[in-house]
């Protein structure tokens, strides 16, 4: 019986023979998990103080049986998204709630309802096996994965796959995620790995780049156009850094909101010229109790934006902090402008003054991950070197709790990577010439 170590050696040797990988069938692998019997471990503790280092485990688990249309991937690297933090602190609900619900769908889905949840919604690696009915992917192919898992049995999913009634985020609302040595995905989640990237670089863009693409560029999101002014919260972070790049590449003007001089410098190194350090400006959108908002602070933010833009309000607000900033976002968008939101990392219950929305003909657009086509378009920009991975730090899988803690406490810049089967950073590049052309951009987040 093949061991995971033999798979690692085959990948590192450069062997991409279909027959070599098709013959490899390990029984167990290591994976990052949360445990069902620990769902109440943080009861009574404020969200900010819940510690992923206590709840994330690295366990040895059995290899599941592949279902039709699925692929088993040898994961070289993965990354931490905010949904990994949510899974690790069991908010807004324990993810076992999602697994139980999915498990009732079919006998195949029932495999996901386990006493442990393998988390993670990104990966780069090599296809190891494919299930019945998979024709476009074969063992030995290098790949990355987007995180949209859908059943596509219902007609509503066939115009926009994000509207499928059984739409789920892989590794968050399903089991067998990417923070592991092996992962199971639906084969239509697979996309080509960019040959000029390392394993850890290639693992980082999948979720956040696709999310930012739909939110900002797609007709399903804000539909950004040439010349738009875009306010981007957390512009140096895992999501905002891709929004900043997309705005610049699309001929828009990003107004980057960050939380430190170092993060401001990082945005400038990407080419952004208009940057606001919210901590330096000390915006107080809420009172000390966190229950009453201060419109004077919204106005101060609006004035600071106009100082940067030569008197113009923003066309689009790229929203994801949620409760902390949403009232300000609605206020500062121009008359007829758009607030597009994809998350609520500071809280789900938003409050805003509706007069500034309805009387000024603004609109709020919801956005969630990306459909299949949008994910492929976003990945193509990575392959072409038009958008670059924003990897700032990489941890070994044994230290994934610390990686999630960094994201939870916002001490990171860009994305935080995790090595799975890759023994060290810097491996996986098969197109060094293209890499040399983009080296400055690729190293930007490492040196920031």
C-alpha positions in Angstrom: 0.0 0.0 0.0 1.4 3.4 -1.0 2.2 5.9 1.8 1.8 9.6 1.6 5.5 9.9 1.8 5.9 8.0 -1.5 3.4 10.4 -3.1 5.4 13.4 -1.9 8.6 11.9 -3.4 6.9 11.3 -6.7 5.7 14.9 -6.9 9.0 16.3 -5.9 10.8 14.1 -8.5 8.9 15.7 -11.3 7.2 12.5 -12.3 3.8 13.3 -13.7 3.1 9.9 -15.3 -0.6 9.1 -15.1 0.2 5.4 -14.4 2.5 6.3 -11.5 -0.2 8.3 -9.6 -3.1 6.1 -10.6 -1.4 3.2 -8.8 -1.0 5.1 -5.5 -3.6 4.4 -2.9 -2.7 5.4 0.6 -5.0 4.4 3.5 -4.4 7.4 5.8 -3.1 11.0 5.7 -2.6 13.9 8.0 -5.2 16.7 8.0 -6.0 19.9 9.9 -9.3 19.3 11.8 -11.7 20.7 14.3 -13.6 18.2 16.6 -17.3 17.9 17.1 -16.9 17.2 20.8 -15.1 20.5 21.3 -17.8 22.7 19.8 -18.4 24.4 23.2 -14.8 24.9 24.2 -15.0 28.7 23.8 -18.4 29.2 25.5 -18.6 32.6 27.2 -15.3 33.8 25.6 -15.4 37.0 23.4 -14.9 36.2 19.8 -11.6 38.2 19.6 -10.1 36.0 22.4 -11.1 32.6 21.0 -7.8 31.0 20.1 -7.5 28.7 17.0 -4.3 27.3 18.4 -6.5 25.4 20.9 -9.1 24.1 18.5 -7.2 23.2 15.3 -5.6 19.8 15.4 -3.4 17.8 13.0 -4.8 14.3 12.9 -4.2 11.1 11.0 -7.4 10.2 9.2 -8.6 7.6 6.7 -8.8 8.3 3.0 -12.4 8.6 1.9 -13.9 6.7 -1.0 -14.2 8.8 -4.2 -17.6 9.5 -5.5 -18.5 10.0 -9.2 -17.3 13.3 -10.5 -14.7 13.8 -7.8 -10.9 14.0 -7.6 -8.4 13.1 -4.9 -5.6 15.6 -4.9 -2.1 15.4 -3.3 -2.0 18.8 -1.6 1.4 20.4 -1.7 0.3 23.7 -0.1 -2.8 25.5 1.1 -3.6 28.7 2.9 -5.7 30.2 5.7 -8.9 32.2 4.8 -11.2 33.9 7.3 -13.6 31.0 7.0 -10.8 28.8 8.6 -10.9 31.2 11.5 -14.7 30.9 11.7 -14.5 27.1 11.7 -11.8 27.2 14.4 -13.8 29.4 16.8 -17.1 27.7 15.9 -18.8 30.9 14.7 -21.3 32.0 13.6 -22.3 28.4 14.1 -20.2 25.3 14.4 -19.5 24.0 10.9 -20.7 20.6 12.0 -24.2 22.1 11.4 -23.3 22.4 7.7 -21.9 18.9 7.6 -25.0 17.4 9.2 -27.3 19.2 6.7 -25.2 18.2 3.8 -25.1 14.6 5.0 -28.9 14.3 4.8 -28.8 15.1 1.0 -27.6 11.7 -0.3 -25.6 8.6 0.7 -22.6 10.2 -1.1 -22.9 13.4 0.9 -23.3 11.4 4.1 -19.5 10.7 4.0 -19.0 14.4 5.0 -20.9 14.0 8.3 -18.1 12.9 10.6 -16.9 13.7 14.2 -14.1 15.7 12.7 -14.1 18.4 10.0 -11.1 18.7 7.7 -11.0 22.5 7.0 -9.4 24.7 4.3 -10.7 26.2 1.1 -7.5 26.5 -1.0 -5.0 24.1 -2.4 -2.3 23.6 -5.0 -1.1 20.1 -5.8 -1.3 17.1 -8.2 -4.3 15.0 -9.1 -3.9 11.6 -7.6 -7.1 9.8 -8.5 -10.4 10.6 -10.3 -13.8 9.1 -9.8 -16.2 7.8 -12.4 -17.3 10.3 -15.0 -14.2 12.6 -14.8 -12.8 13.2 -18.3 -11.0 16.5 -18.3 -8.5 15.7 -15.5 -6.2 12.8 -15.1 -3.7 11.6 -12.4 -0.4 13.5 -12.5 -1.8 16.9 -13.6 -0.8 19.9 -11.5 -3.8 21.9 -10.3 -5.3 24.5 -8.0 -8.9 24.4 -6.7 -11.6 27.0 -6.3 -13.9 26.4 -3.4 -17.4 26.3 -5.0 -19.1 23.0 -4.5 -22.5 22.6 -6.2 -24.7 19.7 -7.1 -26.1 21.2 -10.3 -29.2 19.1 -10.3 -31.5 22.1 -9.9 -32.2 24.5 -12.8 -31.4 27.6 -10.8 -27.7 26.7 -10.8 -27.2 26.7 -14.5 -27.1 30.4 -15.3 -25.0 31.3 -12.3 -23.6 28.4 -10.3 -23.6 30.5 -7.2 -27.4 30.3 -7.2 -27.5 26.6 -7.1 -29.8 25.7 -4.1 -27.1 23.2 -2.9 -24.2 25.7 -3.3 -21.6 25.2 -0.6 -18.1 26.4 0.2 -15.7 23.4 0.1 -13.7 23.0 3.2 -16.1 25.2 5.2 -19.6 23.8 4.5 -18.2 20.5 3.3 -15.6 18.1 4.7 -12.2 16.9 3.2 -10.8 20.5 2.7 -7.5 21.7 1.5 -5.5 22.0 4.8 -4.4 18.4 4.5 -2.0 16.1 2.7 -4.8 14.9 0.6 -8.1 16.5 -0.3 -11.3 15.6 -2.1 -12.9 18.1 -4.5 -15.4 17.9 -7.3 -13.5 17.7 -10.5 -15.1 20.9 -11.8 -13.4 22.8 -9.0 -10.0 22.1 -10.5 -8.1 24.7 -12.5 -4.6 24.8 -14.0 -1.7 25.8 -11.7 0.3 28.7 -12.9 3.7 27.3 -13.9 5.7 30.3 -12.8 4.5 30.1 -9.2 5.7 28.0 -6.2 3.3 25.6 -4.6 2.6 28.0 -1.7 2.1 31.0 -4.0 -0.3 29.1 -6.2 -2.3 27.9 -3.3 -3.1 31.5 -2.1 -5.3 33.2 -4.7 -8.1 30.7 -5.2 -10.7 31.9 -2.8 -9.8 35.5 -2.3 -8.9 36.4 -5.9 -12.1 34.8 -7.2 -14.2 36.5 -4.5 -12.7 39.9 -5.3 -13.2 39.3 -9.0 -16.9 38.7 -8.7 -17.4 41.4 -6.1 -15.6 44.1 -8.0 -15.4 43.2 -11.7 -18.2 40.9 -12.6 -21.7 42.0 -13.8 -22.9 40.0 -10.8 -21.0 42.4 -8.5 -20.1 46.1 -8.8 -19.3 45.9 -12.5 -16.2 48.2 -12.1 -15.3 50.2 -15.2 -12.4 52.3 -16.4 -12.0 55.5 -14.3 -14.0 54.4 -11.3 -12.9 55.4 -7.8 -13.0 52.5 -5.4 -12.7 52.6 -1.6 -11.1 49.3 -0.5 -11.3 48.4 3.2 -8.3 46.3 4.4 -6.5 47.0 1.1 -3.3 45.1 2.1 -5.1 42.0 3.4 -5.9 38.7 2.0 -9.0 39.9 0.1 -8.3 43.6 -0.2 -4.9 43.1 -1.8 -6.5 41.4 -4.8 -9.2 44.1 -5.0 -6.4 46.7 -5.1 -4.6 44.8 -7.9 -7.8 44.3 -9.9 -8.7 48.0 -9.6 -5.3 49.1 -10.8 -5.2 46.5 -13.6 -8.8 47.6 -14.7 -8.0 51.3 -14.9 -9.7 52.3 -11.7 -8.4 54.4 -8.9 -8.2 52.5 -5.5 -8.5 54.5 -2.3 -6.8 52.0 0.1 -7.8 51.9 3.8 -5.3 50.2 6.0 -4.3 50.0 9.6 -0.6 50.7 9.8 2.2 52.6 8.0 3.6 49.3 6.9 0.4 48.3 5.2 0.2 51.7 3.6 3.6 51.2 2.1 2.6 47.8 0.8 -0.4 49.3 -1.0 1.9 52.0 -2.5 4.3 49.3 -3.6 1.5 47.7 -5.6 1.0 51.0 -7.4 -1.8 52.6 -5.3 -1.3 56.3 -4.7 -4.3 57.2 -2.5 -4.0 55.6 1.0 -5.7 56.2 4.3 -4.3 54.8 7.6 -7.5 54.5 9.7 -5.5 54.1 12.9 -3.6 57.2 12.3 -6.8 59.0 11.5 -8.4 57.4 14.6 -11.9 57.0 13.1 -14.5 56.3 15.8 -17.5 55.1 13.9 -19.0 53.7 17.1 -19.1 54.8 20.7 -17.2 53.0 23.3 -20.1 50.7 24.0 -20.3 49.6 20.4 -24.0 50.4 20.2 -24.3 53.9 18.8 -22.7 55.2 15.6 -21.2 58.6 15.1 -22.2 60.3 11.8 -19.7 63.0 12.3 -17.0 60.4 11.8 -18.6 59.3 8.6 -18.4 62.8 7.4 -14.7 63.1 8.5 -13.9 60.0 6.4 -15.8 61.4 3.5 -13.8 64.6 3.7 -10.5 62.7 3.9 -11.5 60.8 0.8 -12.3 64.0 -1.1 -9.0 65.5 0.0 -7.3 62.5 -1.7 -9.4 62.5 -4.9 -9.6 66.2 -5.6 -13.1 66.6 -4.3 -14.7 63.4 -5.6 -16.7 60.8 -3.7 -16.2 57.1 -4.5 -18.1 55.2 -7.1 -17.7 51.8 -5.4 -17.1 50.8 -1.8 -15.5 47.3 -1.5 -17.0 46.1 1.8 -16.1 43.1 3.9 -15.5 44.3 7.5 -19.2 44.5 8.0 -20.7 45.9 11.2 -17.7 48.2 12.1 -17.6 50.0 8.8 -20.9 49.5 7.0 -22.6 52.7 8.1 -19.6 54.7 7.0 -19.5 52.8 3.7 -23.1 53.7 2.8 -22.5 57.3 3.7 -19.3 57.9 1.7 -20.4 56.3 -1.6 -21.3 58.9 -4.2 -24.9 59.7 -5.2 -25.9 56.7 -7.4 -22.8 54.8 -6.1 -22.5 51.1 -5.1 -21.6 49.4 -1.9 -20.7 45.8 -2.6 -20.3 43.4 0.3 -19.0 39.8 0.6 -18.4 39.3 4.3 -18.8 40.6 7.8 -15.5 39.9 9.7 -16.3 42.4 12.4 -20.0 41.4 12.8 -23.0 40.3 10.8 -25.6 42.7 12.1 -25.1 45.9 10.1 -26.6 49.3 10.9 -26.7 52.2 8.5 -28.8 55.4 8.0 -31.1 54.4 5.2 -31.7 58.1 4.2 -28.3 58.2 2.7 -29.1 55.1 0.7 -32.6 55.7 -0.7 -32.5 59.5 -1.0 -29.2 59.3 -2.9 -30.1 56.4 -5.1 -27.2 54.3 -3.9 -27.4 50.5 -4.1 -26.1 47.6 -1.9 -25.0 44.6 -3.9 -24.4 41.2 -2.2 -21.5 39.1 -3.5 -20.4 35.6 -2.4 -17.4 33.8 -3.8 -17.7 33.3 -7.5 -19.3 31.1 -10.1 -17.4 28.6 -12.2 -16.8 31.0 -15.0 -15.7 33.8 -12.7 -13.3 31.6 -10.9 -11.7 30.5 -14.1 -11.4 34.1 -15.3 -9.8 35.1 -12.1 -7.3 32.2 -12.3 -6.5 33.1 -15.9 -5.3 36.5 -14.7 -3.0 34.8 -12.2 -1.6 32.5 -15.0 -1.0 35.5 -17.3 0.9 37.4 -14.5 -1.6 40.3 -14.5 -2.5 39.6 -10.9 0.0 38.3 -8.4 -0.2 36.2 -5.3 -0.2 38.2 -2.1 1.6 35.7 0.1 3.2 37.3 3.2 4.1 34.3 5.4 4.1 30.5 5.2 3.8 28.0 8.0 4.3 24.3 8.2 1.1 22.4 8.7 2.0 21.6 12.3 1.7 25.3 13.0 -1.6 26.0 11.3 -3.1 27.2 14.6 -0.6 30.0 14.7 -1.4 30.8 11.1 -5.1 31.1 11.9 -4.4 33.1 15.0 -2.5 35.7 12.8 -5.5 36.0 10.5 -7.9 36.2 13.4 -6.0 39.0 15.0 -5.2 40.8 11.7 -1.4 40.7 12.3 -0.8 39.5 8.7 -0.5 41.1 5.3 -1.8 39.5 2.2 -2.4 35.7 2.5 -0.9 33.3 5.0 0.2 30.1 3.4 0.5 26.5 4.8 2.9 23.8 3.5 1.2 20.4 3.4 3.2 17.9 1.4 5.8 20.4 0.2 8.8 20.1 2.5 9.9 23.6 2.1 9.1 26.9 0.4 10.2 27.7 -3.1 9.3 24.5 -4.9 7.0 23.8 -7.8 8.2 26.4 -10.4 8.2 24.9 -13.9 8.4 28.2 -15.9 11.3 30.1 -14.5 11.5 32.5 -17.5 8.0 33.9 -16.8 8.8 34.0 -13.1 11.8 36.1 -13.7 9.6 38.7 -15.5 7.3 38.9 -12.5 9.9 38.5 -9.7 9.5 42.0 -8.3 5.7 41.6 -7.9 6.1 38.0 -6.5 8.5 39.1 -3.8 6.7 42.3 -2.8 4.7 40.8 0.0 7.7 38.8 1.3 9.8 41.9 1.7 7.0 44.2 3.0 
